[in-house]
Structure formats: structure tokens, C-alpha cells
Amino acid sequence: MKNLVIVESPAKCKTIEKYLGNDYKVVSSKGHIRDLATTGKFGLGVDVENDFKPNYIIIDGKEKDVKNLKKEVKEADTIYLATDPDREGETISWHIYDELKIPDAKYKRVVFNEITKDVVLNAINNPGIIDINLVKSGETRRILDRIIGFRLSKLMQRKTGGKSAGRVQSVALKLIVDREREIKNFVPKEYWTIEADFSTFKAVLEKYHGKEIEIPNEVAADEILEKLSKSFRIESVTEKEKNKSAREVFKTSTLQQLASTKLNFAPSKTMKLAQKLYEGVDLGNETVGLITYMRTDSVRISDSFVSETYKYIKGNFGDEYVGYVKKGKKNENMQDAHEGIRPTSILRTPESVEAYLSNDEYKLYRLIYIRALASLMKDAKTKSTTVILENNGYTFKATGSVLIFDGYLKVYSEFEDSEDVILPDFKNYKSDVITANKIDKLQHFTKPAPRYTESSLIKELESLGIGRPSTYATIVGTIKDRGYVILKDKKFEPTEIGEETTDKLQEFFSGIVNVEYTANMENDLDEIADAKKDNIKVLHEFYDEFEPLVERAFKEMEKKAPTATGELCPLCGGDLVIRKGKYGEFVACGNYPTCKYIKKETKEINEICKCPKCDNGMIVERKTKKGKIFYGCNNYPKCNYALWYKPTGDICPKCGELIVNQNNKDVCLNCDELK
């Protein structure tokens, strides 16, 4: 074998192999192959006293994959490392290169933003090398997250009811907690408006003798109403044509936001679907990636896509609908390494590929397709009308608009939120006086800022410079999974433990767990990637400030008292409390260690049957550290009997072992006896 191509995802292998032909073999690393160990000081897997030298080990369960990769590499003349075109992908390539000890002369680094034949072949024909600065940035991010995550999570578990804390997740949680407290502390302020209702439109009171007017209460509103008649003089009518332009193609954050509001997709679901569309879909006559790489904060699009789309717009809608390239707002944090999210070809319409996609894949592809198409279409044109009406010195205003050219709205109107208010043609009025049907007073109260939705939280994180395209979905998912927040009516509300965790972190780490510090750290990582900062110096500066705070918190942070059950200890009469252990919660005496009473689990707590090994324990449902369910003796560690499958409670008549339920069949694992 001459040429070996290593990608991240197995889903890409067949597609790319078809493009490259018989001289190439494409294999997958199945994502990361290595990670930091959990040995050494604090279990960090990092030698903090030796310039943060990392100790990498093969990820549990990946040994066979690495062994197979080593064999493939040994047999190949040239190895193309073709992992994803971002910081994480560059880091995965470096881990493969380093773990497999690939000679420099034998490897090439290739990146492609879309999985189509022309792009893949072009990448193979124009290879580069691993960007070591990008790798250093990715490695620094991993070390920072490990240090902060391990140290703060251990602290939270020991001192509070919290499960974890992290560099970015804790700041995201703080935003939600702060917003909730703003809402609870908000004092509504009363105000009133006055509205004139005409047969075809409404006008609102704005000024009195040219000055802005505020109406604080009903008494003030009634005083104004007494001075008004139903006859209004048309003071002015202003008409102005306005252009309304389409938004640029999606980037990761905007895709997640619109998919959340328009398709009701969680960010994690959006990214999972987008990954499938990117990696390749079998269309019967070909397998091809339908969209470009979905982790990006760029909105740049290729000249070839622009040219193809202009031709498509002209042929399907006419010359008058051909627009221009939308640049979007330049963000100082933007990494313009690759394009925005778009279809790989505008000719693959959603309808033409619908039969090959699941319903949700189709919905997301259609959203991406229409957004990209609309971005290159002509601006819509509206005629905006403003009418000023005068009544006894009081000025009322009505505004509206009429769509006079649909432009990009020809395809995108269903995703626009605005609705046009159409005003009558005042030129047809014979008099400059118009009569209202009625004039109403309306009571209002000021409202606090709304709770964050998944969409608005991602938007806020991006605007604050926190996180990057590959992290938004993970951040949102983590704070939900940890029980720190709940989604109620699609809006985040912090739980009691979420507020407690935030308060404890702010008490001891307010200088680090905050928006500004986290955003600055993201900038440091970007500057490491651009070779503008030294990664070791960044780590030292962080750790020298962080570790003393952690040590102080372990000593001084008040530990949360365990929750009493209301029962008394049968041995000493003390209160029984709920404690947390290796296998979850249990009930024990609150006078520990003086009294070591532990309440035995009852039938209601998943007791299944008697333990066949020790004969005095009970088999109960347990969970591993990673949350995987197994079944073991409740006398552990005295008895270590355990099973992966749930016992039925019956005994095998042939060998005496427990019968378990495996794949919906009752079977003895010892002798394969079927019940």
C-alpha cells in the first residue's frame, strides 16, 4: 500500500476512498486516540512542576484502534493526516503523528472544508504539515480545562452538592444565575400609553408641544384624554424606500440559534445532524458531503460557490434577483480559517435530496440551503410610511411599510420574524382631518430582561467572547446534565444547587470565574495559535494565581450540611442523613465517625435477589464512575460479585448461577442454559 489517509470519522472513509481511487486506503481514528492521564499531582496527568509536561495515555477502549493504525502506518509509504480543519482536528493529527511515531518525511497534513471530490483531490495535491502552534493552543486549552475542571469539581463535590465546575461552563451558569436574580429583584414600574384606533390602523401618542411625554399613572392618562377630541389633523406623511438585506451564511453560533428558534432543535442535536450532512450522504449514484464544515465562526464563502449560485438565481428567479456577497460583522475573535456553513452545491436542492435524508436532516439541510441561497440574492425593498397626527397640541405617530420588491424574501420569508404593518394611502384623503373610532388608555409595566433560552445564551456567550464554535453545544449540554439548570417553557432557570455552586465559586474565585477573565483566556489561546504568546508562560501565569485560591477554598469554604431524613439512628439516636458515596446516595448516621451506622438498602431501593457468592448480601443496581449500570452485591467491598446484565431472581437448574435477562432472553451466562 502506497498511500494511507487517516480521518476522524468512519463515516467519511468510504466517501473519500471512492474519490481517491485504488492507490489510497482511508481509515479512521474514530476521534481522539489519546488524552491526559489521571495520575500525578491531583490526578491531573500534568507535571505542573516541570513546565506542565503532559502525560498522555491511549483512551480506554482505543488500544485496538491504535494497534490497527500502527499496522496500517507501517505498511504505507505516505500517510495523509486528514482530520477536521480546526484546532481540535489539528491536535488529533498531532496525537496520531506522535503516538504512531510517524517520520516527518513520511506524513503530510491535508485539510478540506467540504467532502466533495474536487475539494478532496485538491487537498491531497496541495498538502502541508501539522501547525504546531495550533497544536500548542489546543493542548493548552486541554490542560487549562483539566486543571480547572479537576480542582474545582473536587472542591464542589466535597463542599457542596455540586457535581462539577469548569472554565467556561461555570461562567455560563453564572450568567443564568445573575439573570434570574435580576428578574427576582426587579421592581416593575407602571406607565401608560394612549392609542388612537382608526378603521385601518392605530397611532400612539408620543409628544406634547414637541416634547417627549411620559404618562406615569391612570390619573395623568385621564387628564390627557379629557383634552383630546376624536378629530386628528394630518400634520405630515413621509414615505421612504428602504432596502432590507439578507443575513450572511450561517456560522456555528447562528446555525444553532436559528435551528433552536425555528426548528426547536437543541444545539447538541443541531451539531449531530450537521455532522452527518458534512460527512457524506449516499444519494444513490454518489456519496457526497452536503454541507461545508459546521464548526466555524467565519461567514466567508468561496468564489466558485458564489459563481454557481448567481447562475442558479438568474436561471430560476431572473437577473433582478441576483444580489451580492454579504460580509457580516467582523469579530475580533473570528478565526477565518475556512468558510461559513453552506451547501457544497446550490444545485443539490432540498427537494432533490429529501428522499435520502431523515426528516430532521432534511429540515436542517433546507434551513442551511435557503439561508445560503438568500444571502446571495438582491435586497428586498419596502416603502416605509410615517404619519404624524396632531390633536390639541398632542402628537400621535403611526408607522407602516409595504413590500414593493421581495428580493431574498422570495425564498427566506418563512424564517423572518418581522411582519409589515400596512397603512392606507393618505394621498386619497380629501381632507387633512381624520376621525378616530376611539381613543384608549393602556396600562403597562416595565419588564426585566428575559430568561436565557438555549439560542440567546449561545448568542450572549459569543458576543462576550466566551467559548468557540466547537464548544457552544457542549457548554449548554453540560449545565443541563449536571442539574444546575432546568428548561422551563424553553427558558433556563437555575436550580438550587446551580445557585449554590455559583455563589461558592464567586466567594473564592470571583477573579477567575467571570466573563472578562474567561474571554481574555480565549484570546490568549488564539494568540498562542498565532505564535504571539508562549503557551508555557500562559499556563504558569494562570496556575500561580489559581492554585493558591483553590488551597484557600479547601481550607475555608464552609461544607454544606447533609440533608436530614427525619429518622433517628437505631444505634445512637442521632439524626439519619443523606450522604454521597462512590455508588451514589446512601443514608447514614449524622454522628459519623463516632457512629458508623449505615442504613441497609431495602427492596424499594432496587434489591433484586440474594447474592449467590456471599449468601447474606443482596444484588442491587449500581453505576460505574462513568454512569454505566451494573448489578452487584450491597456488601461491597467485602463481596465483589457483579454482573453487567440484570438478574431475574431465578437460579439456573443446571449450574446454580443466576439467570439474567440478556437481549430480552432469560439465560445463564455460565452455561448458556436458556430458561
N, C-alpha and C positions, 0 to 999 in steps of 0.2 A: 504493500500500500504506500503510495507516494504522499498523498495529501490527507490530513485529518483536520476536520473543522469541529471545534468544541463550542457548543451553545449552552445556554442555561436551561431552557425548557425542552422536554422531549417532544412537545407538540410541533416544534419548529423543524425537527430533524428531517422528516420525510419531504417536507416542502422544499427546504434548501437543497437537499440531496438531489431532488429532481432537477433543480436549476443548474447545478454544478456538473452533473454527469458522472460517469463511471470512474473517473480519476480521483474522485473525492469521496470520503466517508464522513458522515456527520453524526456526532454523538453528543449526548447531553450530560452536563454535570449535575443536573437536577437542582439548580440553585447553588447556594453556598456549600462548600465541602469542608470548611474549617471555621472554627470560632475560638474565642478566648476560653482557656481552661477555667475551672473554678477552684484552682489551687492557689497556694501562696498567701500573702498577707490579705486578710479579709475575704479570701476566696475570689479575688479579682481577676486572677490569671494575668496580672500585670506586675512587673517588678518596679514598684514606684520609687525604689531607692537606686535603681540603675537606669535612669532616664526613661522610665515607663516601658521597658522592654516587654513586649507581649509574649505570652506563652500560648501558642496556637495548638489546638488538637483537632483531629478529624471529628466532625459532628457524629454523635451517637447514631448508628444505623447507616452511616455513609461509607463504612470501611470497604464493603464490597464494591460500591461505585468507584471509589478511589483506586482500588486494585485493578478494576477493569480499565479505568482511564490510563493507568500506568502501562498496562499491557498494550493499549492502542497507541500510546505515545512512543513506546519503544519500537513499534513496527513501522512508524511513519517517518517519512523524510522531512516533511514540513508540517508544522502544526499551526493552524489559524485559530486564535482565541477570539471568538465572536460573541462574547457576552454582551448584555444590554448596553446601549450608548449613554450611560450616566455614571455618576460617582460610584454607585454600588456595583454596577456591572464591571467597571474598571478594577475595583477591588477584588471581585470574584476571579477575574482573569489573572490578577497577580497571585492570588492564593493557589490557583491551578498551576501557574508557572513555577511558583516556589515549592509547593508540596511535591510536584511531579519532577522537580529538578530538570526542567526543560532548558537545554543550552540556548544561549542568546541567538546563535546562528541558525537555530532550528525553528524558531517561532516567529509568527507575525500577528499583530493585533489588527483586527478589522471591526469596523462598526457600520451598521446600517440602520437608518431611521424608519425603514419600512421593509417588509418582507415581500418584495416583488422581484422578478427575475433580473431586470435591468439594474436595479439598485444593488442587489446581492452580488452580481457579477462585477459591477463597478468597484464595490468594496474589496472584493478578492483581488482585483487587478491593481488596487491602489492601497496596499497595506501600510500600517505604521508600526509603532512599538508601544508598549504599555506606558501610559502617562504616570510616572512615579509620583508627581506632585498631587495628582488626583487621588492616587492610592494613599498617600500620606494623609490627605484630608479625610478620606473615608475611614482610615484606621484611627485617626484622632477622634472622629465622631464616635466610633465604636468604643474606644477607651473611655471617653468622657461619659458616654451613656452607661457603661458598665460601672464606673466608679460612683457616679451619682445614683444610679438605679440600685446597686447593691447596698451602698452605705445608707441611703435614705430609706429604702424599703425595709431593711433590717431594723432601723430605728422606729419606723412606723409600726411594724409588726410587734415590737417589744413594748412600745409606749402607748399605742392607740389601737383602735380596731381596724386600722387601715391595712391594706394588703401590699401596696407598693407606692413608690413615688418615682419621679423621673424628671429629666432635664426639661422636656417640653410638655409632657402630659400634666405636670403639676402647675405649670403656668396656664395651660388651657383650662384646667379645673378652677384656678383662681379667678379667671375671667368670668366663669359661670357663677361662682360663689359671690363675687363682688357685684355682679349684675342683680342677683337675687336679693342681696341686701339693699341695693339701691331701690328696688321695687318695694320691698317691705318698709323702708324708711321714707318712701316718697309721700309727700303731703299734697293731695290734689288741690288745684287752685280753680275756683269757679270763674267762668266767663260766659258771656252771652254773645250771640250774633243775631243780626236782623236780616231777613231774606225776603225779597220781593218775588212773588211767584206769578209769572206771566203765562200765557197759554202754551207757549212753546219753549220757554227757557226760564232760568232763575238768575237773579242778580243779588249780590251780597253787599251790605253796607261796609264801606272802607274808610271814608274820611268825612270830616265836618269842617266846612270852610277851608278845605285844602290840607288839613292836618289829620294824621292817623288818629283813629278813635278806638278806645278800649271801653268795653261795657262790662263792668265787674259784677253786676248783680241784676236781679229782676226789676228792682226799683228804677235803676238807670235805663233799662231797656224800655220800661213802660213810659218813662218821661220822653224818650225819643219817639216812640210810636204815636204819642199824642200830637207830635209836631208834624207828622207825615200825612200826606194825602195819598190816594191811590193813583194820582196822575204824576207821571215822571217825564221830565224833559230829556230828550236825547241830546246829550252835550257833545259827544263825539263818537264816531265809528272808525276804527283803524283796522285796515286789512293789510296783512303782510304774508308774502310767501316764504315758507321756511323749508329747508332741506332736513330730512331725517335720515341719518346714515345707519347702515347695518353695523353690528359689532364685528370685531375681528374673529378669526377662527378660535376654537377652544384651546385653552391650556388646561393643565390638570385641575386647578382650583375652580375655574369657571365651568368646566365639564361637570365636576362633582356638584357644584351649586345648582346648575340648571337641571341636571338629572334628578336631584333631590326635590326641587320645587315642581317640575313639570311631569316627571315620571314616577316620583315617590320612591326613588332608589336610594338606599343608604350608600355613603361613599365607598364602603368596602365592596358592596355589590357592583357598583359602577365600575370600579377598577378591575374586578374579577371578569366582568363581561368584556371590558375594553381589552384586557389581556388576551382573551380568546380571539377577538376580532383582529388584533395585531398579529398574533402568532400564525394565523392561517386558517382558512375555511375551505373545505372541499366543495367546489362549485360544480362537480360532475366532470367537466372537461379540464379543470385545472384546480390546483390548491394554491391559494394566494392570501396574503395578509390584506385585510380590507381597509385598515386604518394605519396611520403612522404611529410611532412610539407614543405611548399615552402618559408618560411621566415627563412633563416638560413645563417650563414657565416662559417659554418663547411663543410668539404668535407669528413668527416668520414662516412664509410658505415659498416653495421652490418656484422658479421661473417656469419650469415645464408644466407644473400643475396649474399655474395662472394661465398660461397659454391655452392649455387643453380646456379649461373651464370657460374662458372667454369665448372660445369656439362653440362650446356647448350652449352657453347662454344665447349667443347670437342665433344659433340654429333653432332653438326651442322657444325663445321669447322675443327675439328681434334685436336689432342694433341698439335701440333706445334703452335696453335693459343692461347693457354691458357697463360695468362700473369700474372700480379702481381698487388697488390693494390697500386694505386697512392696516395701519401700522400699530395701533394700540398705544397705550401709555407706556413709556419707558420706565421700568422699575430698576432702581439701582441694584437690587438683589437678583435681577434676571440673569440666568445662565443661558446664553444664546447658542448652546452647543448644537442644537438641532431644531427641527421645525415645530410648529404648533400641531394640534391634533386635527387631521383631515382625512378624507378618503384617499386611498392610494390611486384611485382613478375616478373622475367625476362620471365616467361612462358606466360605472357599476352602480346604477340607481338602486335605491332601497327595494323597489318592486322587483328588480331583476334578480336579487339575491335572497328575497324573503323566504323562498321555499327551502333554503339551505340553513336557515338560522332558527334558533328558538324564538319564542315571542319576545322575550326580554332583550335578546341580542338584536333582534330586528328593530325594536324601539330605540335602543341606544345608537345603533348604526344610522338610523334615519335622522335622529337628532344631530349627530355629528355631520352627516352628509348635508342636511339642509342648512346648518349653520355655515359650513364652508362655502356652499353654493351662494348663499345670501351675502356673504362677506365680499364677494366679487361682483355683486350686482349694483345697479345705479341707486342713488339715494331716492327715497320716497319724497314726494313733495306735498306739502299741506298748505292750505290757505288759512292762516290764523286770524281770527277776528276778535277785537276787543271793543266792547261797548261801554261807554261811561254815561250813566243816567243821573240826573240831578233832581232832588226833591227837597225844597225848603232849606237849602244850604248843605244838605247831606248828599254825599256822592256814593252811588252804587256802581258795582262793576260786574260785568258778565264776560266770560271768555269762552271761546269755542274754536274748533277747527274743522276743516273739510279736507279729505284726502283728494287731491287732484291728479296725482300720479302715484301708483302703488309701488313702483320700483322693486326693491328687495322684498317688500311685504307680499309680493306676488307668491313667494314660496314660504315666507317666515311669519306670516301674520298670526298663526296659532300660538306662537311662542312669545308674542309681545303682550305685555301686561296693560298697556295704556288703551283707553277707549276714548274715541273722539266725541266731543260734545258739539253738536251742530246747531248753530244759531241761524235765525231767519235772515233773509236778505233785507236789510234795513233801507236799501235804496228804493224799495217798493212802497215804503210808508209815505202816505200823502202829507202827514203832519209830523212835526218833531216832538209831539207829545204821545206817550204810550201809557196805557192804563193797566195796572196790575190787578189780577184776580183777588189776591190777598197779600197781606204783609204779615209775616210770622216772626215771633221772637223764639230763639232756640237756646236752651241751656246746654253748656258743655263743661267738662272738667279736664284740666291738663292730665296727661298720662305719662307714666315713666317710660324709660326705654324698654322695648320688648325683651322677653327672654330670648336667648340664642336658640336658633334651630341648627341642625347639622350644617345647612347651607351657610347661614350667617356666621357661624363660628369659624368655618373654614375661611370665609371672606375676611373676617377680623384677624385671624392668625396670619394670613398672607399680607394684609395691609400693615401689620405690626412687624413684619419681617421674621416671624417665628415659624420654624419648620420649613420644609421644602417639598416639591411636588410628590416625592415618594413617601412622605411621612404623614400627610393630612389624614388619610383614611385610617391609618394605624393609631394616630393620636385620638381621634374621635372614638374608635372602637375600644381602645384601652380604658378610657374613663368610664365607658358604659359597662364593660366587662368586669371592672373592679368594684362595681356597685357604688361608685362615687356620685353618679348622676342617674336620673331616670328620664325617659322621654314621655312627656305628658302632652297630648294634643300636638305632637311633633316638636315640642319645645323642651329644652333642657331645664331640669330642676335639680339642684344638688341634694343629695341625701344627707342625713345627719352625720354619717361617717365622712362624707365628702367635705362638709364644712369643718368638721373636727380636724381632719388631715390638713386642710388648707391653713387653719388657724395655728396649728402646731408648727408647720413649716414656716409660716410668716413670723412666728415668735422667735425662731432661732436662725432662719435663713432668708430673711427678707431682702438682703443684699444680693442674693444669688437667684432665688426663685421669684423672679419678676420679669416683666416684659422687656425692659431695657437691657438687662444683663443677658437674657436668652437671645435677643436679637443681635447683640454685639458678638456673642459666641458664634452665631451663624455666619456673621461677617468674617470673623477670624478663620472659620473653616473655609470660606470662599477664598480668602487671601492666601491660605496655605495651598489651596488648589492652583492658585495663580503664581505660586512661588514668591509671594510678597511677605510671608511670615514663616517663621520657623516653628514647626509643629511641637518640638520638644519644649521650646520656650513657652508656648501657649499652654501646654499641659502643666508645666511647673508653676506658672503664674496662677492657674486655676487651683491646683491642688494645695499650694501653700496657703491659699485663702480658705479653701473649702474644708480641709481635714480638721483644723482646729475648731471650726464651728460644729462639726459632727461630734468630736470628742466632748465638747462642752454640752451638747444636746443630750448625749447618752448619760451624762452625769446629772444634768439639771432639769431635763424635761420630766414633768410630772407624769407618772404612769396612770393610765386610765384604770379605774377600779373595775373588777369583773362584775357582771350583772348577776344579782341575786335571783334565785329561782322561787323564793318564798318557802322553801323546805328547810328543815333542820337536819344537821348531821346526826346520824344514829349513834356515832361513837362519842362525840364531844359536845353535841348540842349547838355547835356553831352554824352559821348560815351556809347553805349549799349555794355554789356559784357556778356560772358557765365559764369554762376556760377553753383555750385553744391549744390543741396539741398537733403532733405530726400528722395525725389522720383526721383532723377536723375538731369540732367542738365536743366537749365532754363535761359532765357535771361532777364537781369535787368539792371538798370542804374548803371554806374560805380561810381556815386557820392553818393552811399549809405553810411551812413544812412541819409545824408542831403536830398537826393531824393530817395523815396521808390517805384519808378515806376517799375513794373514787366510786361513784355510783355505777353499778353494772348496767350495761345496756339491756333493755327489755325487748320483748317480742315486737313492740311498736317501733323499735329502732333497728329494723331490718335483720333481726335474728332469724336465721333460715333453718338451721338444723344443728345437731350436736357435732362437735369436731371429732372426726374418726381417728385422729392422731393422739390427742391427749385425753379425750373422752370426758373432760369436765368443762371444756370451753365451748363456745358457740360460734358457728360460722356466720359472719356478718359482712355486709357490703362495705368496702373500703375504697379509698382513692390514692393513687400514687401522687408523687410531688407534681407531676405534670397533668394531674386531673383524670387519669385513666382509671376506670373502675375495675376492681378485682374483688375476690372473696377470700377472706382469711379468718383465722381464729382470733377471738377477742382476748385471748390470753397472751397475745404477742407482747414482749419478746420471748416469754417462756416457751411458747409454742409458735413455730413459724410456718404452720400448714397454710397453704394458699392455692387458689385456683383462679384462672382467668375467666372461666365460664360459670354461670350461676347454677349452684346445686338445686336439684328438685326436692331434696329431702329424702329421697329413696336410696336404698343401698343395692349395689349390683349383686344379684344372686350367685354370680359365677366367681367373683374375686373379693367381694366385700367392700369395694371402693364406692365413693359417692357417685350417683348418677347426676350428670349435668345436662343442661339444655344447650346444645351446640347446633347452630343453623336450623333452629326450630325442630330439632330432633333430640329426644332424650337418649343419651348414650353414656357408656362408661369409657372414660379416656384411657383407663389402664388396659382393658382387654377388648375394647371396641364392641362390647356387648350392647345391642340395641334393646331398649325396653319395649 
